[in-house]
Structure formats: C-alpha cells, structure tokens
Amino acid sequence: MAQRYLAAIGGNLPVGSMQPLDVVTAGLAAIAAAGVTSIRCSALYRTPAFPPGAGPDFVNGALSFESSLWPAQVLHIFHEIETSFARTRHHRWAGRTLDLDLVAAGNAVLPDATTWRHWHDLTPAAQRTETPGELILPHPRLQDRAFVLVPLMDVAPEWRHPVLGRTIAEMCAEIPAADRDSVVKLADPPCV
C-alpha cells in the first residue's frame, strides 16, 4: 500500500555546465522517473547557505509523493540520484550539488520515538558533529528550518507532525519572520 512522503531538495554547486537551479530541476525529474506517484513540487527558492556563511546560496524546494516502497528503500533511491549528480560527502553541512532529504513518511516515527527524541534534542554543537547511523523520521530539524518549511507550505501545509502535533503551516508560522523572508522564490513549480 502506498504512503505519502515529504522530501526536501536543494543544492548550491554546479554539475559541469548545469547551474544549481538546473541541477535541482533535473533532480526532481529523476525522482519522478523513479516510479513515485502523485508527485507535487513546490516552487524553487533561493536560500542562504546553512549554517550562515557556509557557502553560496542554495536552490531549495520540496515535494510530496506516494510510493509503496519502505522509507529505507526511498532513501536508497535518493542516494543513488544524488550520486548520479556528483554528490560527495566531505563534511557535515558542506556545499553540495544535490541534496535529497526524506522529511517524513506518513505518520511514521522512525526508528522509534525515543531515538527520534534523542536526535531532536541534540544541542547545536552536537548537531555539527554527530550524524545518525540510521534513518530518523520525521527529520529531527524540520521544525527549525525555514528553507524546508517554506517550500513544504506549497505541497503539504496541512501535514501534522506525529510527535510535535503541529502542522507544516503552524511550524512555519513559528519560524522568525526574518528566516521566512530569507527564502525567496526563484521559479514556479517544475512539476505538478
């Protein structure tokens, strides 16, 4: 049975002659070609690098889709797509050609609520150095990031976080206005 997935997409480095806007658009096409259904894409946005000063601005977007695959299988496909766009992982939060983040899989809390809470509650210093060895869903930083929430408003404002109990719209409204305003629309949605 298919379930609804939410994902974030972004990049700030070129691939050959393709600039980040083209790379992200091509990445969305690759996801659509991977057999997902009912795909909805957000507009594409220019956002400051995270953490601030870490590199050139990003192109970010979000998508909603359905798949009968397990979350780990979807993540594996995402990693294959990233690799096909020359994605490398040198260090945490480095610039990247294409970044595909699985944000949520329906109402799943993976691998369990206790592990999710551990990653959600990490201090900012620990976030810079610690990386989970397994898929954590919903993404533990979802509620903190305007560059994810603003695009998700285009595709799933009503989705309710299964642990925090707030919708995308409510979490986006709680982000400081300056953070929301730093997410600037670049292009209309490249898919429907």
C-alpha positions in Angstrom: 0.0 0.0 0.0 1.3 3.4 -0.9 2.1 6.0 1.7 2.6 9.8 1.4 6.2 11.0 1.6 7.5 14.5 2.1 11.0 15.4 0.9 13.3 18.4 0.6 15.6 19.0 -2.4 18.4 21.5 -2.8 21.9 22.3 -4.0 24.4 25.1 -4.3 27.1 23.7 -6.5 27.1 23.2 -10.3 27.5 19.9 -12.1 29.5 20.5 -15.2 27.7 23.3 -17.1 24.5 22.8 -15.1 23.9 25.6 -12.5 22.2 24.7 -9.2 18.7 25.7 -10.5 19.1 23.3 -13.4 20.5 20.5 -11.1 17.6 20.7 -8.7 15.1 20.7 -11.6 16.8 17.6 -13.1 16.9 16.0 -9.7 13.1 16.4 -9.4 12.7 14.8 -12.8 14.9 11.9 -11.7 12.7 11.4 -8.7 9.6 11.4 -10.9 11.2 8.8 -13.1 11.9 6.6 -10.1 8.4 5.3 -10.0 6.8 7.5 -7.4 3.2 8.7 -8.0 1.0 11.7 -7.2 4.1 13.9 -7.2 3.7 17.6 -6.2 6.5 20.0 -6.3 6.9 23.3 -4.6 8.2 26.5 -6.2 12.0 26.7 -6.2 13.6 29.1 -3.8 16.9 30.9 -3.2 18.0 30.4 0.4 21.1 31.4 2.3 23.6 28.6 3.0 23.3 26.8 6.3 25.0 27.4 8.6 25.3 31.1 7.7 28.4 31.8 5.7 29.0 28.1 4.8 29.0 28.8 1.0 27.0 30.1 -1.9 23.2 30.4 -1.7 21.2 27.3 -2.2 18.3 26.5 -4.5 15.7 24.7 -2.4 12.4 23.1 -2.9 10.1 20.4 -1.5 8.0 17.6 -2.9 5.2 15.3 -1.8 4.7 12.0 -3.5 3.3 8.5 -2.9 5.2 5.2 -3.0 4.6 1.7 -1.8 8.4 1.4 -1.0 9.6 1.4 2.6 11.3 4.6 3.8 14.8 3.0 3.7 14.2 2.0 0.1 13.2 5.6 -0.9 16.3 6.9 0.9 18.4 4.4 -1.1 16.9 5.7 -4.3 17.6 9.3 -3.2 21.2 8.5 -2.5 21.6 6.9 -6.0 20.1 10.0 -7.6 22.5 12.3 -5.5 25.4 10.2 -6.7 24.3 10.5 -10.3 24.6 14.3 -9.8 28.2 14.0 -8.5 27.2 14.4 -4.8 30.1 13.9 -2.4 30.0 13.9 1.4 33.2 15.6 2.7 31.9 17.1 5.9 28.6 18.0 7.6 26.7 20.9 6.0 29.2 21.3 3.2 28.2 22.7 -0.2 26.6 20.1 -2.4 25.5 19.5 -6.0 22.2 17.8 -5.0 20.8 17.1 -1.6 17.7 14.9 -1.2 16.3 14.7 2.3 13.5 12.4 3.2 11.5 14.6 5.6 8.5 12.4 6.5 6.8 9.1 5.7 3.2 9.5 6.5 2.8 9.5 10.3 5.8 7.2 10.9 8.3 7.9 13.7 11.5 6.0 12.9 13.2 4.1 14.2 11.2 4.8 17.4 10.1 7.7 19.5 13.0 7.5 21.9 15.6 7.6 19.2 13.8 10.4 17.4 13.7 12.4 20.6 17.4 12.0 21.1 18.2 13.4 17.7 15.6 16.2 18.0 17.0 17.3 21.4 20.7 17.5 20.3 22.5 20.7 21.2 23.6 22.9 18.3 27.2 21.9 19.0 26.4 18.2 18.8 24.4 18.7 15.6 27.6 19.9 13.9 29.5 16.7 14.7 27.0 13.8 15.2 25.3 12.0 12.4 22.8 9.2 12.9 23.6 5.8 11.5 20.0 5.1 10.7 17.1 6.9 9.1 15.3 9.3 11.6 11.8 10.4 10.6 10.3 12.9 10.7 13.5 14.8 10.0 14.5 16.0 13.5 15.3 19.6 12.3 12.2 20.0 10.2 10.6 22.5 12.6 13.7 24.7 12.8 14.4 25.3 9.1 12.7 27.9 7.0 14.4 26.6 3.9 12.4 23.4 4.3 9.2 24.7 5.8 8.5 27.5 3.3 8.7 25.1 0.3 6.7 22.5 2.2 3.9 25.1 2.5 3.4 24.8 -1.2 2.8 21.0 -1.1 1.7 19.9 2.4 0.7 22.8 4.7 -1.8 20.6 6.5 0.6 17.7 7.2 0.7 17.2 11.0 4.0 16.2 12.7 3.3 12.9 14.5 5.4 13.8 17.6 5.2 17.6 17.8 1.5 17.7 16.9 1.8 20.8 14.7 1.1 21.2 11.0 3.6 22.5 8.5 1.7 25.8 8.4 1.9 26.1 12.2 5.6 25.3 12.4 6.3 27.7 9.5 4.4 30.5 11.3 6.6 29.9 14.4 9.8 30.5 12.5 11.2 34.0 12.9 9.9 36.3 10.1 13.5 37.2 9.1 14.2 33.5 8.4 11.0 33.0 6.4 11.8 36.2 4.4 15.3 34.9 3.6 13.6 32.2 1.4 13.0 33.9 -1.9 11.0 32.4 -4.8 13.1 31.8 -7.9 10.9 29.7 -10.2 7.4 28.2 -10.4 7.0 24.6 -9.6 8.7 22.4 -12.2 6.2 19.6 -11.8 2.6 19.1 -10.7 
